[in-house]
Structure formats: C-alpha cells, structure tokens
Amino acid sequence: QVQVVESGGGLVQPGGSLTLSCAASGISFSDYVLDWYRQAPGKRREFIASHTVGGSTNYADSVKGRFTGSRDNAKNTVILQMNSLKPEDAAVYYCNVWRNSEDYWGQGTQVTVSS
C-alpha cells in the first residue's frame, strides 16, 4: 500500500511565504525521484521542481530563486519552501513519486495567493 500525501497549503498574501511538505509511505523512499507539479484552473499541469535519487534538485524557471526544495530520506519527506509568492503561483500543488515502472501521485494541496 503506497501513500503520497501533500500538506501545508493555505492562503498567503503576495510577497509572503509558505512551506509545503510531501510524505510518502509504502516504498523504499531513497530509490525514487520526487517531483513537484502545480495546476491552476483552466491550465495544464506545470512542472515546478525535481529531487533526483542522486541528491540534486532542479527548478523550473518560473520559481527559480524563490522556491527551495529539500529532501529528507530518513523522514521519507520532501519540503518545498516558497518565498516571494506571486498571484500566478496560486494552484493546487502535487507531489509525484516515481521510478521506472512506478508512478505515484498525492491528492494535492491548495495554495491561494491573494491580498
């Protein structure tokens, strides 16, 4: 039984900060890639960041310099620290945990950016 759960979403003002977390269970966590995606109403799902098995983190240009991801294999958790939030960052944020032949998604967590 594999579970992927995102949490930490909420309402924040433009320029503010928010921290999201993604926790996975039922897998050998360190053997999987962990990606963040987001999807706003009427838009396609957008890639945000990727944590590789080797320990590197890659970011989309839209969030580079504002978002910081960190992976904690001991806690089976990845954290996304979001700073300098903009209205266009508002979306449902999803965590994707995958390796070859396997692909697991969480239910998403809502981020609203509004004054």
C-alpha positions in Angstrom: 0.0 0.0 0.0 1.6 3.2 -1.2 0.6 6.6 0.1 1.7 10.1 -1.1 0.3 13.0 1.0 0.9 16.7 0.4 0.2 19.2 3.1 0.9 22.8 4.1 -1.2 24.7 1.6 -3.3 27.8 2.5 -3.8 31.5 2.0 -0.9 33.9 1.8 -0.5 37.5 0.7 1.6 38.4 -2.4 5.3 38.5 -1.3 4.6 36.1 1.5 6.0 32.6 2.2 4.5 29.2 2.6 6.0 25.7 3.2 4.7 22.6 1.6 5.5 19.0 2.5 5.2 15.7 0.7 5.3 12.5 2.7 5.5 9.0 1.1 5.0 5.6 2.7 5.0 2.0 1.5 8.1 2.4 -0.7 11.8 2.5 -0.4 11.9 6.2 -0.4 15.5 6.8 -1.3 15.1 4.8 -4.5 12.5 7.2 -6.0 12.6 10.6 -7.8 10.3 13.2 -6.2 8.8 15.9 -8.4 6.6 18.9 -7.6 3.9 20.0 -10.0 1.1 22.6 -9.8 -2.1 23.1 -11.7 -4.2 26.2 -11.8 -7.8 26.3 -13.0 -8.0 26.1 -16.8 -4.3 25.5 -17.2 -2.1 22.4 -17.8 -0.2 20.8 -15.0 3.2 22.6 -14.7 6.5 21.2 -13.5 8.0 23.0 -10.5 10.9 21.1 -9.1 12.6 17.7 -9.1 14.6 15.9 -6.4 16.8 13.2 -8.0 17.9 10.0 -6.5 21.5 11.3 -6.6 20.5 14.3 -4.4 20.3 17.1 -6.9 17.4 19.5 -7.1 16.2 21.2 -10.3 13.7 24.0 -10.6 11.5 25.4 -13.3 12.5 28.9 -14.4 9.2 30.3 -13.1 10.1 29.5 -9.5 13.9 29.6 -9.6 15.4 31.8 -6.9 12.1 31.9 -5.0 11.3 28.3 -4.2 13.7 26.0 -2.3 13.3 22.2 -2.1 14.9 19.9 0.3 14.8 16.1 0.6 15.0 14.1 3.8 15.2 10.4 3.0 15.4 9.5 6.7 11.9 11.0 7.2 10.5 9.9 3.8 9.7 13.6 3.2 10.4 16.4 0.8 9.9 20.1 1.7 9.2 22.9 -0.7 9.9 26.4 0.8 8.1 29.0 -1.2 9.1 32.7 -0.8 8.2 35.9 -2.6 4.9 34.4 -3.7 3.0 35.9 -6.6 -0.7 35.6 -7.6 0.4 33.4 -10.5 1.7 30.9 -8.0 -1.8 30.1 -6.9 -2.6 26.5 -7.8 -3.1 23.0 -6.4 0.4 21.6 -5.8 1.1 17.9 -6.3 3.9 15.6 -5.4 4.9 12.8 -7.8 7.0 9.9 -6.6 8.4 7.7 -9.3 10.9 5.3 -10.7 10.8 3.0 -13.7 7.5 1.1 -13.9 6.1 3.0 -10.9 4.4 6.4 -10.6 2.5 7.7 -7.5 0.6 10.9 -7.0 -0.7 12.7 -4.0 -4.1 14.3 -3.7 -2.7 17.8 -3.9 -2.7 20.8 -1.5 -4.3 24.2 -2.4 -2.2 27.4 -2.4 -4.0 30.7 -2.7 -2.1 34.0 -3.1 -4.3 37.0 -2.6 -4.3 40.3 -0.8 
